[in-house]
Amino acid sequence: MKTLKIRLNRKLDRALTRIARQTSRRKSAVARDLLKRHLSAVRFRELRAMVRPFAEAQGLLDDEDVFRVVS
C-alpha cells in the first residue's frame, strides 16, 4: 500500500474528524473511502460520455429511456 500526504485546511480537517468520529473509523479510512467514491464517479462520467453517442443513435436520450429498455 502506498502513502499519500495531503494538507487540509481547518474546515476540511474538522469535517473529516467529525465523520471519522461519527462512523468510528480512522480519518485515513474515511478519506480513502471518499477518494474511491469520487474516482468512481469521475470514471462513470467518463464512460457515460463515451457511450452517449451510441445511445443517442439508438434513441436513448435520457435515463428514463434507458430504464424503459432494461426494465
mmCIF file as Biopython writes it, N, C-alpha, C and O atoms, coordinates in Angstrom:
data_model
#
loop_
_atom_site.group_PDB
_atom_site.id
_atom_site.type_symbol
_atom_site.label_atom_id
_atom_site.label_alt_id
_atom_site.label_comp_id
_atom_site.label_asym_id
_atom_site.label_entity_id
_atom_site.label_seq_id
_atom_site.pdbx_PDB_ins_code
_atom_site.Cartn_x
_atom_site.Cartn_y
_atom_site.Cartn_z
_atom_site.occupancy
_atom_site.B_iso_or_equiv
_atom_site.auth_seq_id
_atom_site.auth_asym_id
_atom_site.pdbx_PDB_model_num
ATOM 1   N N  . MET A ? 1  ? 0.844   -1.178 0.000   1.0 0.0 1  A 1 
ATOM 2   C CA . MET A ? 1  ? 0.000   0.000  0.000   1.0 0.0 1  A 1 
ATOM 3   C C  . MET A ? 1  ? 0.891   1.244  0.000   1.0 0.0 1  A 1 
ATOM 4   O O  . MET A ? 1  ? 1.912   1.282  0.687   1.0 0.0 1  A 1 
ATOM 5   N N  . LYS A ? 2  ? 0.506   2.237  -0.758  1.0 0.0 2  A 1 
ATOM 6   C CA . LYS A ? 2  ? 1.255   3.495  -0.841  1.0 0.0 2  A 1 
ATOM 7   C C  . LYS A ? 2  ? 0.713   4.490  0.180   1.0 0.0 2  A 1 
ATOM 8   O O  . LYS A ? 2  ? -0.423  4.373  0.639   1.0 0.0 2  A 1 
ATOM 9   N N  . THR A ? 3  ? 1.531   5.454  0.520   1.0 0.0 3  A 1 
ATOM 10  C CA . THR A ? 3  ? 1.140   6.511  1.433   1.0 0.0 3  A 1 
ATOM 11  C C  . THR A ? 3  ? 1.045   7.809  0.649   1.0 0.0 3  A 1 
ATOM 12  O O  . THR A ? 3  ? 1.905   8.114  -0.177  1.0 0.0 3  A 1 
ATOM 13  N N  . LEU A ? 4  ? -0.015  8.573  0.917   1.0 0.0 4  A 1 
ATOM 14  C CA . LEU A ? 4  ? -0.218  9.869  0.295   1.0 0.0 4  A 1 
ATOM 15  C C  . LEU A ? 4  ? -0.334  10.902 1.399   1.0 0.0 4  A 1 
ATOM 16  O O  . LEU A ? 4  ? -1.154  10.768 2.307   1.0 0.0 4  A 1 
ATOM 17  N N  . LYS A ? 5  ? 0.488   11.928 1.313   1.0 0.0 5  A 1 
ATOM 18  C CA . LYS A ? 5  ? 0.426   13.002 2.294   1.0 0.0 5  A 1 
ATOM 19  C C  . LYS A ? 5  ? -0.333  14.164 1.677   1.0 0.0 5  A 1 
ATOM 20  O O  . LYS A ? 5  ? -0.012  14.608 0.575   1.0 0.0 5  A 1 
ATOM 21  N N  . ILE A ? 6  ? -1.342  14.657 2.392   1.0 0.0 6  A 1 
ATOM 22  C CA . ILE A ? 6  ? -2.082  15.821 1.898   1.0 0.0 6  A 1 
ATOM 23  C C  . ILE A ? 6  ? -2.215  16.851 3.011   1.0 0.0 6  A 1 
ATOM 24  O O  . ILE A ? 6  ? -2.157  16.521 4.196   1.0 0.0 6  A 1 
ATOM 25  N N  . ARG A ? 7  ? -2.392  18.083 2.615   1.0 0.0 7  A 1 
ATOM 26  C CA . ARG A ? 7  ? -2.612  19.160 3.583   1.0 0.0 7  A 1 
ATOM 27  C C  . ARG A ? 7  ? -4.091  19.518 3.544   1.0 0.0 7  A 1 
ATOM 28  O O  . ARG A ? 7  ? -4.683  19.665 2.474   1.0 0.0 7  A 1 
ATOM 29  N N  . LEU A ? 8  ? -4.668  19.652 4.712   1.0 0.0 8  A 1 
ATOM 30  C CA . LEU A ? 8  ? -6.081  20.028 4.823   1.0 0.0 8  A 1 
ATOM 31  C C  . LEU A ? 8  ? -6.184  21.361 5.549   1.0 0.0 8  A 1 
ATOM 32  O O  . LEU A ? 8  ? -5.461  21.614 6.512   1.0 0.0 8  A 1 
ATOM 33  N N  . ASN A ? 9  ? -7.085  22.204 5.080   1.0 0.0 9  A 1 
ATOM 34  C CA . ASN A ? 9  ? -7.336  23.414 5.859   1.0 0.0 9  A 1 
ATOM 35  C C  . ASN A ? 9  ? -8.152  23.013 7.090   1.0 0.0 9  A 1 
ATOM 36  O O  . ASN A ? 9  ? -8.613  21.876 7.194   1.0 0.0 9  A 1 
ATOM 37  N N  . ARG A ? 10 ? -8.321  23.931 7.998   1.0 0.0 10 A 1 
ATOM 38  C CA . ARG A ? 10 ? -9.002  23.596 9.261   1.0 0.0 10 A 1 
ATOM 39  C C  . ARG A ? 10 ? -10.423 23.095 9.042   1.0 0.0 10 A 1 
ATOM 40  O O  . ARG A ? 10 ? -10.866 22.157 9.704   1.0 0.0 10 A 1 
ATOM 41  N N  . LYS A ? 11 ? -11.132 23.722 8.114   1.0 0.0 11 A 1 
ATOM 42  C CA . LYS A ? 11 ? -12.524 23.351 7.870   1.0 0.0 11 A 1 
ATOM 43  C C  . LYS A ? 11 ? -12.620 21.905 7.370   1.0 0.0 11 A 1 
ATOM 44  O O  . LYS A ? 11 ? -13.460 21.140 7.844   1.0 0.0 11 A 1 
ATOM 45  N N  . LEU A ? 12 ? -11.775 21.535 6.431   1.0 0.0 12 A 1 
ATOM 46  C CA . LEU A ? 12 ? -11.782 20.155 5.922   1.0 0.0 12 A 1 
ATOM 47  C C  . LEU A ? 12 ? -11.371 19.168 7.007   1.0 0.0 12 A 1 
ATOM 48  O O  . LEU A ? 12 ? -11.956 18.093 7.133   1.0 0.0 12 A 1 
ATOM 49  N N  . ASP A ? 13 ? -10.356 19.541 7.793   1.0 0.0 13 A 1 
ATOM 50  C CA . ASP A ? 13 ? -9.906  18.641 8.859   1.0 0.0 13 A 1 
ATOM 51  C C  . ASP A ? 13 ? -10.999 18.429 9.891   1.0 0.0 13 A 1 
ATOM 52  O O  . ASP A ? 13 ? -11.199 17.308 10.360  1.0 0.0 13 A 1 
ATOM 53  N N  . ARG A ? 14 ? -11.716 19.499 10.253  1.0 0.0 14 A 1 
ATOM 54  C CA . ARG A ? 14 ? -12.816 19.350 11.220  1.0 0.0 14 A 1 
ATOM 55  C C  . ARG A ? 14 ? -13.918 18.457 10.666  1.0 0.0 14 A 1 
ATOM 56  O O  . ARG A ? 14 ? -14.459 17.609 11.375  1.0 0.0 14 A 1 
ATOM 57  N N  . ALA A ? 15 ? -14.244 18.654 9.388   1.0 0.0 15 A 1 
ATOM 58  C CA . ALA A ? 15 ? -15.296 17.839 8.770   1.0 0.0 15 A 1 
ATOM 59  C C  . ALA A ? 15 ? -14.872 16.371 8.726   1.0 0.0 15 A 1 
ATOM 60  O O  . ALA A ? 15 ? -15.669 15.482 9.029   1.0 0.0 15 A 1 
ATOM 61  N N  . LEU A ? 16 ? -13.628 16.121 8.352   1.0 0.0 16 A 1 
ATOM 62  C CA . LEU A ? 16 ? -13.118 14.748 8.288   1.0 0.0 16 A 1 
ATOM 63  C C  . LEU A ? 16 ? -13.095 14.116 9.676   1.0 0.0 16 A 1 
ATOM 64  O O  . LEU A ? 16 ? -13.469 12.955 9.841   1.0 0.0 16 A 1 
ATOM 65  N N  . THR A ? 17 ? -12.660 14.874 10.662  1.0 0.0 17 A 1 
ATOM 66  C CA . THR A ? 17 ? -12.625 14.378 12.046  1.0 0.0 17 A 1 
ATOM 67  C C  . THR A ? 17 ? -14.032 14.040 12.533  1.0 0.0 17 A 1 
ATOM 68  O O  . THR A ? 17 ? -14.248 13.007 13.166  1.0 0.0 17 A 1 
ATOM 69  N N  . ARG A ? 18 ? -14.989 14.920 12.231  1.0 0.0 18 A 1 
ATOM 70  C CA . ARG A ? 18 ? -16.376 14.683 12.656  1.0 0.0 18 A 1 
ATOM 71  C C  . ARG A ? 18 ? -16.925 13.401 12.042  1.0 0.0 18 A 1 
ATOM 72  O O  . ARG A ? 18 ? -17.532 12.589 12.741  1.0 0.0 18 A 1 
ATOM 73  N N  . ILE A ? 19 ? -16.716 13.212 10.743  1.0 0.0 19 A 1 
ATOM 74  C CA . ILE A ? 19 ? -17.216 11.996 10.074  1.0 0.0 19 A 1 
ATOM 75  C C  . ILE A ? 19 ? -16.523 10.764 10.627  1.0 0.0 19 A 1 
ATOM 76  O O  . ILE A ? 19 ? -17.160 9.731  10.831  1.0 0.0 19 A 1 
ATOM 77  N N  . ALA A ? 20 ? -15.234 10.865 10.870  1.0 0.0 20 A 1 
ATOM 78  C CA . ALA A ? 20 ? -14.494 9.728  11.423  1.0 0.0 20 A 1 
ATOM 79  C C  . ALA A ? 20 ? -15.050 9.339  12.792  1.0 0.0 20 A 1 
ATOM 80  O O  . ALA A ? 20 ? -15.235 8.156  13.080  1.0 0.0 20 A 1 
ATOM 81  N N  . ARG A ? 21 ? -15.309 10.322 13.616  1.0 0.0 21 A 1 
ATOM 82  C CA . ARG A ? 21 ? -15.871 10.031 14.943  1.0 0.0 21 A 1 
ATOM 83  C C  . ARG A ? 21 ? -17.263 9.423  14.845  1.0 0.0 21 A 1 
ATOM 84  O O  . ARG A ? 21 ? -17.578 8.456  15.539  1.0 0.0 21 A 1 
ATOM 85  N N  . GLN A ? 22 ? -18.101 10.002 13.971  1.0 0.0 22 A 1 
ATOM 86  C CA . GLN A ? 22 ? -19.475 9.508  13.824  1.0 0.0 22 A 1 
ATOM 87  C C  . GLN A ? 22 ? -19.516 8.066  13.335  1.0 0.0 22 A 1 
ATOM 88  O O  . GLN A ? 22 ? -20.423 7.312  13.686  1.0 0.0 22 A 1 
ATOM 89  N N  . THR A ? 23 ? -18.546 7.690  12.535  1.0 0.0 23 A 1 
ATOM 90  C CA . THR A ? 23 ? -18.541 6.348  11.949  1.0 0.0 23 A 1 
ATOM 91  C C  . THR A ? 23 ? -17.575 5.399  12.651  1.0 0.0 23 A 1 
ATOM 92  O O  . THR A ? 23 ? -17.412 4.250  12.240  1.0 0.0 23 A 1 
ATOM 93  N N  . SER A ? 24 ? -16.935 5.889  13.717  1.0 0.0 24 A 1 
ATOM 94  C CA . SER A ? 24 ? -15.948 5.091  14.474  1.0 0.0 24 A 1 
ATOM 95  C C  . SER A ? 24 ? -14.863 4.523  13.557  1.0 0.0 24 A 1 
ATOM 96  O O  . SER A ? 24 ? -14.490 3.354  13.656  1.0 0.0 24 A 1 
ATOM 97  N N  . ARG A ? 25 ? -14.375 5.372  12.673  1.0 0.0 25 A 1 
ATOM 98  C CA . ARG A ? 25 ? -13.305 4.973  11.749  1.0 0.0 25 A 1 
ATOM 99  C C  . ARG A ? 25 ? -12.166 5.971  11.843  1.0 0.0 25 A 1 
ATOM 100 O O  . ARG A ? 25 ? -12.332 7.077  12.357  1.0 0.0 25 A 1 
ATOM 101 N N  . ARG A ? 26 ? -11.027 5.574  11.348  1.0 0.0 26 A 1 
ATOM 102 C CA . ARG A ? 26 ? -9.890  6.491  11.294  1.0 0.0 26 A 1 
ATOM 103 C C  . ARG A ? 26 ? -10.091 7.480  10.164  1.0 0.0 26 A 1 
ATOM 104 O O  . ARG A ? 26 ? -10.765 7.193  9.174   1.0 0.0 26 A 1 
ATOM 105 N N  . LYS A ? 27 ? -9.493  8.650  10.329  1.0 0.0 27 A 1 
ATOM 106 C CA . LYS A ? 27 ? -9.614  9.670  9.287   1.0 0.0 27 A 1 
ATOM 107 C C  . LYS A ? 27 ? -9.060  9.162  7.956   1.0 0.0 27 A 1 
ATOM 108 O O  . LYS A ? 27 ? -9.613  9.475  6.901   1.0 0.0 27 A 1 
ATOM 109 N N  . SER A ? 28 ? -7.993  8.394  7.990   1.0 0.0 28 A 1 
ATOM 110 C CA . SER A ? 28 ? -7.416  7.890  6.744   1.0 0.0 28 A 1 
ATOM 111 C C  . SER A ? 28 ? -8.378  6.941  6.033   1.0 0.0 28 A 1 
ATOM 112 O O  . SER A ? 28 ? -8.440  6.935  4.803   1.0 0.0 28 A 1 
ATOM 113 N N  . ALA A ? 29 ? -9.129  6.139  6.789   1.0 0.0 29 A 1 
ATOM 114 C CA . ALA A ? 29 ? -10.099 5.224  6.182   1.0 0.0 29 A 1 
ATOM 115 C C  . ALA A ? 29 ? -11.245 6.003  5.546   1.0 0.0 29 A 1 
ATOM 116 O O  . ALA A ? 29 ? -11.707 5.660  4.458   1.0 0.0 29 A 1 
ATOM 117 N N  . VAL A ? 30 ? -11.700 7.049  6.228   1.0 0.0 30 A 1 
ATOM 118 C CA . VAL A ? 30 ? -12.773 7.881  5.680   1.0 0.0 30 A 1 
ATOM 119 C C  . VAL A ? 30 ? -12.289 8.577  4.419   1.0 0.0 30 A 1 
ATOM 120 O O  . VAL A ? 30 ? -12.994 8.595  3.410   1.0 0.0 30 A 1 
ATOM 121 N N  . ALA A ? 31 ? -11.096 9.149  4.466   1.0 0.0 31 A 1 
ATOM 122 C CA . ALA A ? 31 ? -10.541 9.845  3.299   1.0 0.0 31 A 1 
ATOM 123 C C  . ALA A ? 31 ? -10.359 8.876  2.129   1.0 0.0 31 A 1 
ATOM 124 O O  . ALA A ? 31 ? -10.658 9.221  0.986   1.0 0.0 31 A 1 
ATOM 125 N N  . ARG A ? 32 ? -9.879  7.689  2.406   1.0 0.0 32 A 1 
ATOM 126 C CA . ARG A ? 32 ? -9.694  6.674  1.352   1.0 0.0 32 A 1 
ATOM 127 C C  . ARG A ? 32 ? -11.040 6.318  0.705   1.0 0.0 32 A 1 
ATOM 128 O O  . ARG A ? 32 ? -11.136 6.209  -0.517  1.0 0.0 32 A 1 
ATOM 129 N N  . ASP A ? 33 ? -12.074 6.139  1.531   1.0 0.0 33 A 1 
ATOM 130 C CA . ASP A ? 33 ? -13.406 5.813  1.017   1.0 0.0 33 A 1 
ATOM 131 C C  . ASP A ? 33 ? -13.956 6.960  0.167   1.0 0.0 33 A 1 
ATOM 132 O O  . ASP A ? 33 ? -14.511 6.728  -0.907  1.0 0.0 33 A 1 
ATOM 133 N N  . LEU A ? 34 ? -13.803 8.188  0.643   1.0 0.0 34 A 1 
ATOM 134 C CA . LEU A ? 34 ? -14.281 9.342  -0.109  1.0 0.0 34 A 1 
ATOM 135 C C  . LEU A ? 34 ? -13.535 9.479  -1.442  1.0 0.0 34 A 1 
ATOM 136 O O  . LEU A ? 34 ? -14.141 9.809  -2.462  1.0 0.0 34 A 1 
ATOM 137 N N  . LEU A ? 35 ? -12.238 9.229  -1.432  1.0 0.0 35 A 1 
ATOM 138 C CA . LEU A ? 35 ? -11.456 9.300  -2.665  1.0 0.0 35 A 1 
ATOM 139 C C  . LEU A ? 35 ? -11.897 8.219  -3.651  1.0 0.0 35 A 1 
ATOM 140 O O  . LEU A ? 35 ? -12.031 8.483  -4.846  1.0 0.0 35 A 1 
ATOM 141 N N  . LYS A ? 36 ? -12.122 7.012  -3.155  1.0 0.0 36 A 1 
ATOM 142 C CA . LYS A ? 36 ? -12.611 5.928  -4.019  1.0 0.0 36 A 1 
ATOM 143 C C  . LYS A ? 36 ? -13.940 6.292  -4.654  1.0 0.0 36 A 1 
ATOM 144 O O  . LYS A ? 36 ? -14.139 6.093  -5.852  1.0 0.0 36 A 1 
ATOM 145 N N  . ARG A ? 37 ? -14.854 6.830  -3.846  1.0 0.0 37 A 1 
ATOM 146 C CA . ARG A ? 37 ? -16.168 7.221  -4.364  1.0 0.0 37 A 1 
ATOM 147 C C  . ARG A ? 37 ? -16.046 8.312  -5.433  1.0 0.0 37 A 1 
ATOM 148 O O  . ARG A ? 37 ? -16.706 8.264  -6.471  1.0 0.0 37 A 1 
ATOM 149 N N  . HIS A ? 38 ? -15.197 9.279  -5.155  1.0 0.0 38 A 1 
ATOM 150 C CA . HIS A ? 38 ? -15.019 10.368 -6.119  1.0 0.0 38 A 1 
ATOM 151 C C  . HIS A ? 38 ? -14.425 9.842  -7.428  1.0 0.0 38 A 1 
ATOM 152 O O  . HIS A ? 38 ? -14.892 10.199 -8.509  1.0 0.0 38 A 1 
ATOM 153 N N  . LEU A ? 39 ? -13.408 9.005  -7.335  1.0 0.0 39 A 1 
ATOM 154 C CA . LEU A ? 39 ? -12.788 8.454  -8.536  1.0 0.0 39 A 1 
ATOM 155 C C  . LEU A ? 39 ? -13.772 7.581  -9.315  1.0 0.0 39 A 1 
ATOM 156 O O  . LEU A ? 39 ? -13.755 7.575  -10.546 1.0 0.0 39 A 1 
ATOM 157 N N  . SER A ? 40 ? -14.619 6.852  -8.612  1.0 0.0 40 A 1 
ATOM 158 C CA . SER A ? 40 ? -15.650 6.050  -9.286  1.0 0.0 40 A 1 
ATOM 159 C C  . SER A ? 40 ? -16.638 6.938  -10.020 1.0 0.0 40 A 1 
ATOM 160 O O  . SER A ? 40 ? -17.039 6.629  -11.142 1.0 0.0 40 A 1 
ATOM 161 N N  . ALA A ? 41 ? -17.032 8.034  -9.398  1.0 0.0 41 A 1 
ATOM 162 C CA . ALA A ? 41 ? -17.974 8.958  -10.036 1.0 0.0 41 A 1 
ATOM 163 C C  . ALA A ? 41 ? -17.348 9.607  -11.271 1.0 0.0 41 A 1 
ATOM 164 O O  . ALA A ? 41 ? -18.012 9.771  -12.295 1.0 0.0 41 A 1 
ATOM 165 N N  . VAL A ? 42 ? -16.079 9.972  -11.171 1.0 0.0 42 A 1 
ATOM 166 C CA . VAL A ? 42 ? -15.384 10.561 -12.322 1.0 0.0 42 A 1 
ATOM 167 C C  . VAL A ? 42 ? -15.307 9.545  -13.455 1.0 0.0 42 A 1 
ATOM 168 O O  . VAL A ? 42 ? -15.573 9.881  -14.609 1.0 0.0 42 A 1 
ATOM 169 N N  . ARG A ? 43 ? -14.947 8.306  -13.134 1.0 0.0 43 A 1 
ATOM 170 C CA . ARG A ? 43 ? -14.850 7.262  -14.151 1.0 0.0 43 A 1 
ATOM 171 C C  . ARG A ? 43 ? -16.212 6.991  -14.796 1.0 0.0 43 A 1 
ATOM 172 O O  . ARG A ? 43 ? -16.293 6.789  -16.007 1.0 0.0 43 A 1 
ATOM 173 N N  . PHE A ? 44 ? -17.285 6.986  -13.993 1.0 0.0 44 A 1 
ATOM 174 C CA . PHE A ? 44 ? -18.629 6.783  -14.520 1.0 0.0 44 A 1 
ATOM 175 C C  . PHE A ? 44 ? -18.979 7.877  -15.522 1.0 0.0 44 A 1 
ATOM 176 O O  . PHE A ? 44 ? -19.504 7.596  -16.599 1.0 0.0 44 A 1 
ATOM 177 N N  . ARG A ? 45 ? -18.685 9.136  -15.160 1.0 0.0 45 A 1 
ATOM 178 C CA . ARG A ? 45 ? -18.977 10.241 -16.079 1.0 0.0 45 A 1 
ATOM 179 C C  . ARG A ? 45 ? -18.177 10.112 -17.373 1.0 0.0 45 A 1 
ATOM 180 O O  . ARG A ? 45 ? -18.687 10.417 -18.452 1.0 0.0 45 A 1 
ATOM 181 N N  . GLU A ? 46 ? -16.923 9.662  -17.269 1.0 0.0 46 A 1 
ATOM 182 C CA . GLU A ? 46 ? -16.102 9.458  -18.467 1.0 0.0 46 A 1 
ATOM 183 C C  . GLU A ? 46 ? -16.715 8.379  -19.366 1.0 0.0 46 A 1 
ATOM 184 O O  . GLU A ? 46 ? -16.846 8.570  -20.575 1.0 0.0 46 A 1 
ATOM 185 N N  . LEU A ? 47 ? -17.084 7.254  -18.768 1.0 0.0 47 A 1 
ATOM 186 C CA . LEU A ? 47 ? -17.671 6.157  -19.549 1.0 0.0 47 A 1 
ATOM 187 C C  . LEU A ? 47 ? -19.008 6.570  -20.159 1.0 0.0 47 A 1 
ATOM 188 O O  . LEU A ? 47 ? -19.312 6.238  -21.304 1.0 0.0 47 A 1 
ATOM 189 N N  . ARG A ? 48 ? -19.797 7.297  -19.376 1.0 0.0 48 A 1 
ATOM 190 C CA . ARG A ? 48 ? -21.092 7.749  -19.880 1.0 0.0 48 A 1 
ATOM 191 C C  . ARG A ? 48 ? -20.913 8.657  -21.091 1.0 0.0 48 A 1 
ATOM 192 O O  . ARG A ? 48 ? -21.668 8.561  -22.059 1.0 0.0 48 A 1 
ATOM 193 N N  . ALA A ? 49 ? -19.923 9.529  -21.041 1.0 0.0 49 A 1 
ATOM 194 C CA . ALA A ? 49 ? -19.654 10.424 -22.174 1.0 0.0 49 A 1 
ATOM 195 C C  . ALA A ? 49 ? -19.208 9.634  -23.400 1.0 0.0 49 A 1 
ATOM 196 O O  . ALA A ? 49 ? -19.521 10.001 -24.533 1.0 0.0 49 A 1 
ATOM 197 N N  . MET A ? 50 ? -18.472 8.544  -23.164 1.0 0.0 50 A 1 
ATOM 198 C CA . MET A ? 50 ? -18.006 7.720  -24.283 1.0 0.0 50 A 1 
ATOM 199 C C  . MET A ? 50 ? -19.159 6.995  -24.978 1.0 0.0 50 A 1 
ATOM 200 O O  . MET A ? 50 ? -19.165 6.877  -26.203 1.0 0.0 50 A 1 
ATOM 201 N N  . VAL A ? 51 ? -20.126 6.512  -24.211 1.0 0.0 51 A 1 
ATOM 202 C CA . VAL A ? 51 ? -21.215 5.731  -24.810 1.0 0.0 51 A 1 
ATOM 203 C C  . VAL A ? 51 ? -22.404 6.587  -25.245 1.0 0.0 51 A 1 
ATOM 204 O O  . VAL A ? 51 ? -23.294 6.103  -25.945 1.0 0.0 51 A 1 
ATOM 205 N N  . ARG A ? 52 ? -22.423 7.843  -24.837 1.0 0.0 52 A 1 
ATOM 206 C CA . ARG A ? 52 ? -23.558 8.713  -25.167 1.0 0.0 52 A 1 
ATOM 207 C C  . ARG A ? 52 ? -23.858 8.746  -26.666 1.0 0.0 52 A 1 
ATOM 208 O O  . ARG A ? 52 ? -25.025 8.614  -27.037 1.0 0.0 52 A 1 
ATOM 209 N N  . PRO A ? 53 ? -22.865 8.914  -27.552 1.0 0.0 53 A 1 
ATOM 210 C CA . PRO A ? 53 ? -23.195 8.948  -28.983 1.0 0.0 53 A 1 
ATOM 211 C C  . PRO A ? 53 ? -23.867 7.657  -29.474 1.0 0.0 53 A 1 
ATOM 212 O O  . PRO A ? 53 ? -24.763 7.707  -30.316 1.0 0.0 53 A 1 
ATOM 213 N N  . PHE A ? 54 ? -23.440 6.517  -28.956 1.0 0.0 54 A 1 
ATOM 214 C CA . PHE A ? 54 ? -24.028 5.238  -29.358 1.0 0.0 54 A 1 
ATOM 215 C C  . PHE A ? 54 ? -25.455 5.113  -28.837 1.0 0.0 54 A 1 
ATOM 216 O O  . PHE A ? 54 ? -26.342 4.620  -29.534 1.0 0.0 54 A 1 
ATOM 217 N N  . ALA A ? 55 ? -25.666 5.568  -27.595 1.0 0.0 55 A 1 
ATOM 218 C CA . ALA A ? 55 ? -27.013 5.519  -27.009 1.0 0.0 55 A 1 
ATOM 219 C C  . ALA A ? 55 ? -27.961 6.442  -27.768 1.0 0.0 55 A 1 
ATOM 220 O O  . ALA A ? 55 ? -29.092 6.065  -28.072 1.0 0.0 55 A 1 
ATOM 221 N N  . GLU A ? 56 ? -27.501 7.637  -28.068 1.0 0.0 56 A 1 
ATOM 222 C CA . GLU A ? 56 ? -28.345 8.588  -28.792 1.0 0.0 56 A 1 
ATOM 223 C C  . GLU A ? 56 ? -28.704 8.053  -30.176 1.0 0.0 56 A 1 
ATOM 224 O O  . GLU A ? 56 ? -29.812 8.276  -30.664 1.0 0.0 56 A 1 
ATOM 225 N N  . ALA A ? 57 ? -27.766 7.348  -30.806 1.0 0.0 57 A 1 
ATOM 226 C CA . ALA A ? 57 ? -28.038 6.764  -32.119 1.0 0.0 57 A 1 
ATOM 227 C C  . ALA A ? 57 ? -29.140 5.706  -32.033 1.0 0.0 57 A 1 
ATOM 228 O O  . ALA A ? 57 ? -29.820 5.436  -33.023 1.0 0.0 57 A 1 
ATOM 229 N N  . GLN A ? 58 ? -29.319 5.106  -30.852 1.0 0.0 58 A 1 
ATOM 230 C CA . GLN A ? 58 ? -30.360 4.106  -30.636 1.0 0.0 58 A 1 
ATOM 231 C C  . GLN A ? 58 ? -31.645 4.742  -30.096 1.0 0.0 58 A 1 
ATOM 232 O O  . GLN A ? 58 ? -32.611 4.040  -29.796 1.0 0.0 58 A 1 
ATOM 233 N N  . GLY A ? 59 ? -31.651 6.065  -29.975 1.0 0.0 59 A 1 
ATOM 234 C CA . GLY A ? 59 ? -32.837 6.755  -29.479 1.0 0.0 59 A 1 
ATOM 235 C C  . GLY A ? 59 ? -32.904 6.845  -27.967 1.0 0.0 59 A 1 
ATOM 236 O O  . GLY A ? 59 ? -33.951 7.188  -27.417 1.0 0.0 59 A 1 
ATOM 237 N N  . LEU A ? 60 ? -31.813 6.544  -27.285 1.0 0.0 60 A 1 
ATOM 238 C CA . LEU A ? 60 ? -31.777 6.623  -25.821 1.0 0.0 60 A 1 
ATOM 239 C C  . LEU A ? 60 ? -31.215 7.990  -25.444 1.0 0.0 60 A 1 
ATOM 240 O O  . LEU A ? 60 ? -30.004 8.208  -25.469 1.0 0.0 60 A 1 
ATOM 241 N N  . LEU A ? 61 ? -32.111 8.900  -25.097 1.0 0.0 61 A 1 
ATOM 242 C CA . LEU A ? 61 ? -31.699 10.282 -24.883 1.0 0.0 61 A 1 
ATOM 243 C C  . LEU A ? 61 ? -31.545 10.669 -23.415 1.0 0.0 61 A 1 
ATOM 244 O O  . LEU A ? 61 ? -30.856 11.639 -23.099 1.0 0.0 61 A 1 
ATOM 245 N N  . ASP A ? 62 ? -32.179 9.919  -22.517 1.0 0.0 62 A 1 
ATOM 246 C CA . ASP A ? 62 ? -32.049 10.225 -21.094 1.0 0.0 62 A 1 
ATOM 247 C C  . ASP A ? 62 ? -32.162 8.942  -20.281 1.0 0.0 62 A 1 
ATOM 248 O O  . ASP A ? 62 ? -32.361 7.858  -20.830 1.0 0.0 62 A 1 
ATOM 249 N N  . ASP A ? 63 ? -32.032 9.082  -18.968 1.0 0.0 63 A 1 
ATOM 250 C CA . ASP A ? 63 ? -32.066 7.900  -18.089 1.0 0.0 63 A 1 
ATOM 251 C C  . ASP A ? 63 ? -33.382 7.145  -18.189 1.0 0.0 63 A 1 
ATOM 252 O O  . ASP A ? 63 ? -33.401 5.915  -18.125 1.0 0.0 63 A 1 
ATOM 253 N N  . GLU A ? 64 ? -34.482 7.874  -18.345 1.0 0.0 64 A 1 
ATOM 254 C CA . GLU A ? 64 ? -35.784 7.196  -18.447 1.0 0.0 64 A 1 
ATOM 255 C C  . GLU A ? 64 ? -35.833 6.274  -19.672 1.0 0.0 64 A 1 
ATOM 256 O O  . GLU A ? 64 ? -36.382 5.174  -19.605 1.0 0.0 64 A 1 
ATOM 257 N N  . ASP A ? 65 ? -35.261 6.727  -20.782 1.0 0.0 65 A 1 
ATOM 258 C CA . ASP A ? 65 ? -35.211 5.880  -21.993 1.0 0.0 65 A 1 
ATOM 259 C C  . ASP A ? 65 ? -34.434 4.594  -21.702 1.0 0.0 65 A 1 
ATOM 260 O O  . ASP A ? 65 ? -34.848 3.507  -22.104 1.0 0.0 65 A 1 
ATOM 261 N N  . VAL A ? 66 ? -33.338 4.722  -21.022 1.0 0.0 66 A 1 
ATOM 262 C CA . VAL A ? 66 ? -32.511 3.547  -20.691 1.0 0.0 66 A 1 
ATOM 263 C C  . VAL A ? 66 ? -33.278 2.626  -19.759 1.0 0.0 66 A 1 
ATOM 264 O O  . VAL A ? 66 ? -33.297 1.415  -19.978 1.0 0.0 66 A 1 
ATOM 265 N N  . PHE A ? 67 ? -33.907 3.164  -18.728 1.0 0.0 67 A 1 
ATOM 266 C CA . PHE A ? 67 ? -34.668 2.333  -17.785 1.0 0.0 67 A 1 
ATOM 267 C C  . PHE A ? 67 ? -35.806 1.600  -18.473 1.0 0.0 67 A 1 
ATOM 268 O O  . PHE A ? 67 ? -36.093 0.448  -18.147 1.0 0.0 67 A 1 
ATOM 269 N N  . ARG A ? 68 ? -36.456 2.263  -19.428 1.0 0.0 68 A 1 
ATOM 270 C CA . ARG A ? 68 ? -37.526 1.606  -20.157 1.0 0.0 68 A 1 
ATOM 271 C C  . ARG A ? 68 ? -37.002 0.386  -20.925 1.0 0.0 68 A 1 
ATOM 272 O O  . ARG A ? 68 ? -37.660 -0.653 -20.976 1.0 0.0 68 A 1 
ATOM 273 N N  . VAL A ? 69 ? -35.833 0.520  -21.508 1.0 0.0 69 A 1 
ATOM 274 C CA . VAL A ? 69 ? -35.255 -0.562 -22.300 1.0 0.0 69 A 1 
ATOM 275 C C  . VAL A ? 69 ? -34.824 -1.736 -21.422 1.0 0.0 69 A 1 
ATOM 276 O O  . VAL A ? 69 ? -35.032 -2.894 -21.786 1.0 0.0 69 A 1 
ATOM 277 N N  . VAL A ? 70 ? -34.223 -1.441 -20.268 1.0 0.0 70 A 1 
ATOM 278 C CA . VAL A ? 70 ? -33.688 -2.506 -19.419 1.0 0.0 70 A 1 
ATOM 279 C C  . VAL A ? 70 ? -34.726 -3.092 -18.466 1.0 0.0 70 A 1 
ATOM 280 O O  . VAL A ? 70 ? -34.488 -4.143 -17.871 1.0 0.0 70 A 1 
ATOM 281 N N  . SER A ? 71 ? -35.857 -2.440 -18.314 1.0 0.0 71 A 1 
ATOM 282 C CA . SER A ? 71 ? -36.880 -2.941 -17.379 1.0 0.0 71 A 1 
ATOM 283 C C  . SER A ? 71 ? -37.727 -4.025 -18.013 1.0 0.0 71 A 1 
ATOM 284 O O  . SER A ? 71 ? -38.632 -4.556 -17.370 1.0 0.0 71 A 1 
#
